[in-house]
Amino acid sequence: MKARILIAAALIAGAFVLVTHRAGWRPGWFDRNAISSSAPLWSGPDSVRGAGLSQDELNNIDIYKSAHLATVNITSTVYRRNFFFEVYPVKESGSGFFVNPQGLIITNNHVISGSADVQVTLHDQTRYKAEILERDPANDLALIRITPKGKVNAFLLGDSEKLQVGQKVLAIGNPFGLDGTLTTGIISSMGRDIRDESGRTLEGMVQTDAAINPGNSGGPLLDSAGSVIGVNTAIYGPGGNIGIGFAMPINRAKAMLDAVKAGKKMTRPRLGVSGTLISGDLAEAVELPAQGGFLVYDVADNSPAARAGIRGARRFVVVGNVEVGIGGDLIMAIDGRAVDRPDAISRAMARKLVGDSVELTVYRGGRSVKIAVPLTAGGGSEAL
């Protein structure tokens, strides 16, 4: 039986070889001529045309066409000392953007911090020496100026008070020196507090998953209308992007611009209070309105809040599994805006300068009262 199977297999193989030999067939990997020059190697449409672009893609393209013209590369020279106390220059780089056609540029303070020389490179590779007009270290912002030879494109500034988690954003800058790079994403969260390299807390940051890398610092974070809603400032952790980036809300930069225009010194005041946000059942459990607000635990000595008579907690009680201070004032609104989020106070104070004042709506002793608080320097390093 096995012999018959082997004979049959041999006859079939021999017949196959004979037929293919007479037909002149050889496997294609042995003979290049086996690939017909007239036959296509891929399939596609009869006429070449660009892919249809979605509305979102067209939006990205339109924004980039104007945005990259108004975004600049900033290089600063910082002099440092080595182990042998020898002074040597170090080049720092980042991004910035024009806020008016006369050459005013917003960037991060850390991009130019300690610099002896600041150079700005435009999209057409023209270079200018920049003048530092103002610094706002508390918000890691800086304002510099060049004198352009011609008209420059400038961004419109949006409103960071109206941002929503989930809305689309675009970041543009010069990551790793790659100028004019656009990335997209969404707002991942609002009101984030992070610490910068010097240990200073940057309050009320916008968190985004748009790719932000070293070199993006100081560049604009844009909404889908192309307006600037933030200044790209930091990334989470060392190295490059991991999907967690932070931008300073643009309204902080607006306050800096207003101060420069008014000739005021950029000194950010603090109210001088610390505590927690409280509302709902927890607020009612300690006999406070369900609307809630910021419950004051401590008031810094000689702070604006202390001088205005704001009161801190007298004692602490445990409600459920939460320890709550009682007896202190409940700040329900600042300048008429409800205190309904953790960064409400820091956001309100970011719009203020020393010499301004705020109006607090405070719940105290079973009723609400309004207290005007003049803002002076100081307020406690750990207080809002």
Summary of the structure (lengths in Angstrom):
residues: 384
radius of gyration: 31.6
end to end distance: 95.5
largest distance: 110.7
contacts: 1202
relative contact order: 0.10
helix: 22%
strand: 36%
